[in-house]
Amino acid sequence: MNILFVTSTRIGDAVLSTALLSHLVSRHPNASITVACGVLPAPLFQDIPCVRRVIPIEKRRFAAHWITLWSDVVKTSWDLVIDLRASALAWTILSRERRTLRTNDSDTNIHRVTELGGLLDLDPPPDPKLWLSDQADNQVADTIPEGTPVIGLGVTANWLPKIWPAENFVALVQKITGATGIIPGARVAVFGAANERSIAQPVLEGLGEGKCIDLVGKIDLQTVAACLSRCAIFVGNDSGLMHMSAAVSTPTVGLFGPSPPARYGPWGDHCIVVESSESYRELVGAPSFDHRSSENLMAGLSVEAVYEAARAIYRNVGKDC
């Protein structure tokens, strides 16, 4: 069975789409799946069973990337095409069955995973899942050596207004790792991309070298996933890292302000959302709100609120490294 799976260019949305891939792999274990996705998330699909090929979509002017993709897949006779980008591609190539999803981001009360599951009439929807390569697993031993438990931090995001202040992350870690904290003496791993170092640097400096494992821009995405799986707990902004943590079953605390948690919160019983005292609708509905603004909108989320959420989820589903 030949399946073409077209998914997102963004890491977070691509990770959430693995919910459908997980179902396809389970239902069609002998299938040959081709995944077309953005360049950034492409490595996450390479080790999924049944995935025979990953086609990175590199955006080009005048949407020429779609023409390139079409020329790459048009010669194959597909049994199923799933297009989560709602492009015309599925209707211009030969396929026995097509499923296309037109995202409805205006309805912020429907979680993206639920929406994805509906495409294949899956209720409840399957969980997003990341498969870890042996090579990435082996690299973890050098990146995060055995020892005391590790707290993962996702201190960056793709939009400044939803980034929790650096001093709050530092205060949270001090509270969690203190003598009376959730995980006394724990180490801390700070994750982020190379181009996000300026955002992560105040957290790294606030924590100090002795306690902190600096992984910002230093490891590939597959190794990031493997390292996240070794963390005892993860705390992070609404970002691709947050969804990756949830998809490797690490207890995950998602921090939300000017983005809708009901729509994009981390998925699973091992996850918890902490929302700003000013809700998403209050923040984005304010007369002064401007999506192009660089003003931070996470001031309403206290260290104490995040700590209590972390304690609750860690006590329920906490794990050792």
N, C-alpha and C positions, 0 to 999 in steps of 0.2 A: 504494500500500500504506500503510495507516494503522497506525502502531506507537505504543503507549503504553509508556513506560519510566518506572517508578517506582523512585527510588533514594533515597539516604541524606539525612539532615538535616545530617550532619557533613561537613566539607570533605574530610578524608582518605579516607573511605569513598566519597564521591561521585567523587573523582578516580580511585580504583581502578576504579570501575564504568565509567569511560570505555573500559576495555578491551573491554567488550561493545558499547558504542556504536560504537567504531571498526570492529568487525566488521560491525555492522548497516549502517553507512554504506557500507562497502566492498561488501557483498553486495547491498544494495538501494539503489543510488545515486539512484533516483527516488522513494524512500519519503518519506512525510510523518510525521515523528517528533514526538511530544509528550513532553516530559520533565517529570515531577513530582518535585520535590526540595525540600530545605530552603531557607529564605530565604538563608542564608549562601553556599552553593555555587552558587546559581541563576545568577549572572553567568557562570560558567565554561561553561555549556551554550549560551549565546546565539549563539555564532559557529560552532557545529558544523554542517557541511553536513547537509542534510536535516532539521535540527531547525527546525520551523516555529513551535513554541510552547513556552515554559517556564512551568510553573505552580509558583510558590513555595508550599510547604506551611508555613503558619504554625501552630505547635502551639496547640491550644485545649483548654480543660477538657473532661473526659469524652470525649476522642478525637473531638470534634466536627469537627476538621479533616478527618477521613476522610469525613464526610458531605458537607462542602463540596466536597471533591475528587470524590466520586462524582457529585454533582449537576452538576459541570462536565464530566464525561466520559461520562456514561451515554447521552447522546443520539447519540453517535458509534458507528458500526459499525466495530469494530477488526479488523484482520487478525491482529495479534499484540499480546499484553499481556505485558510482562516486569515482574514485581513482585519487587524485591529486598528488600522489607520484609515479605514473607510475610503481607500483610494479606488480608482477605476481598474486597478490591476486585475482583481479577481474576475472581472467580467470581460477581460480581453485575452485571457489564456484558457486553454482547454482544461476543463475540470468536471468531474462527475457531480461534485457538491461544492457549494460555496457558502461561507458564513462571514459576513462583514459586520463590523461594529462601529456605529456612529456614536462617539462619546457624547454623553449628556452631562457636562460639568455644571450646568445650571442647577441640577438637582443635587445639592450637596448632602442630602440625607441618605443617598444610596451609595454604599461603599463600592469602590472600584472593583473589588474582588467579586462582590455579588453581581455587579453589572456584567463582568466577564463570564461568570458562571451561567448567566442567563442566555448567553450566546449559544450555548450547547444544552440548554434546558437542564442545568445542573443545580439542584436544590436539596441540601446545602451545597455551596460551591466548594471545590477542593482548596486546600491551602497552597499558597505559593511555596516553592521549594527550590533550593539551590543544591546542585550536586557538586561535591568537592573532589578535585583531582588528587591522585596520589602524590604528584609533584608538589602541589600546594600544601598538602598535609605534611609532607616532609620538610618544607620550608618553615613551617610554623615552629618547629622545634628550635630553630636558630633565631627566629624573630621574637617569639615569646617563650623563653626557656621555662622549663618546669620550675615550680616554686609556689609561692603564695598566690591566691586567686587574683584575677585581673579584672578590673572594671574597664569596659570599653566606653569611650566618649566620642560622639559625633558632634563636634563643636561648630561645624560649618553648615552651609546650605546655599542654594542657588539664588537666594534673594535676601538681602540684608535685613528687612523688617522682621523676618521670622527666625533670626539668630539670637538665641539667649545670650545675654552678656557674659563675657569671659570671666569676670569676677564672680559671677554666680556659679559657673562650673567649678571654679577653684574652691569656693566655699562649700559646695556640695560634696566634692571629693574629700575635703578635710573632715566633714561631718560623717560621711560613710566610713572612712578608714580610721577614724579616731577610736580611742579605747572603748567607747560605748556605742560605736557605730554598727552598721549592718555587717560590714566585713572589715574588722580591725586589721590594720597593717597591709591591706590589699595594695597591689601595684595598679598602675593606670596606663592604659594604651590609648593614645590620641590618634584618631584616624582623620584622613582628609586627603584631597588631591593636591598635587604640587602647586597649582595655581591658587590654592586656598591657604597657603602658609601664612600670609599676613593676618588672616582671621584667626588662625590657630595659635600664632606665636604668643599672644598674651596669656593664653591658657598654659602653654608649655612653660613659659617663664614663671608663671604663678605657682605651678606645681613643683618646679625644680627638677634638675636632671636625675637626682638619686631615686626619685619615686616614679618617674615618668618614662614610658616607652614611646618614643617619637616615631610614628609611622606615617606622618604626613608626606605624601608624595614619594615614599621610599619603597613601596611594594606594589606589585600588579594587582589587578582586581580579583583574580582567583585567590591569591594569597590573602587579600583583605577578607574575603569570605571565610577562608579557613581560620584566620586569626579571630574573626568575630565569633566563630563557633566555639572557640576556646575560652571566651570571656564568661565570667560568672554572671555578669549582668551588663547591659548596654544602656546608656542614657544619651539621647541625642535629639537634635532638632529634626523637624519634618524634612527628610532628605532621602536620597537613595541609600545611604548607609543605614538609616533606620530600618528601611524595608529589607535590606540584606540581612541585618541582624535578626529580624523576625523570621526570615525565610530559612535561616540555619538553626532555628529553634532556641536561640538565646533569649532569656528573659529580657524584654525590651521596654524601655520607658520612652515614649514619644512626647516631645514638647511642642505644644501648639499655641498659636496666637492668631495671626492673620491668614490662616489656612484652615480649611474645614476638617476637623478630626473625624467626623462621621463619614466623610468621603475618603480620606487618605490616612487615617490612623493606622498604626502597625497592626497586622492581622494575626489573630490567634489568641488562645486562652492564656498563653505565656506572655502576653503583651498588655500594656496599660497606657492610657493617654492622660496627660496632665494639661489642662487647658488654662490659659490666662484668665484672671479674674474678669477681664473684659472679653466676652466671647468673640468668635470669628465674625458673627453678624454685626456685633456692636462695633468692632474695629473697622471692618471694610464698609460698613454702612454709615460711618461718621461723615459729616459734611466735609471735613478736612481731608478725608482719605484720598490718596493719589497713588495708584499702583506703581507709578514711575519714581516715587519718592524713595530716598535712601534712609528715611527715619526709622529707627528700630521701634518695633511695636510689641516687644516681649517684656516690658517692664512690669506688667501685671502678673507675672508668673514668679512666685516666691521660691526661695531655696527650700523653705520648710515644706511647701506643698510638693515639690519634686522629691524631696527626701522621703516623705511619708508614702508617696506612690512607689518609690523604689523599694522601700521596706516591705510594703504589702506584696508586691509581685515577687520579690526575692524569697520571702517566707513561704509563699505558695508554691513556687516552681523553681526556686533557686538551684543552681548546680555548681559543682566545682570545676575548675579548669581541667 
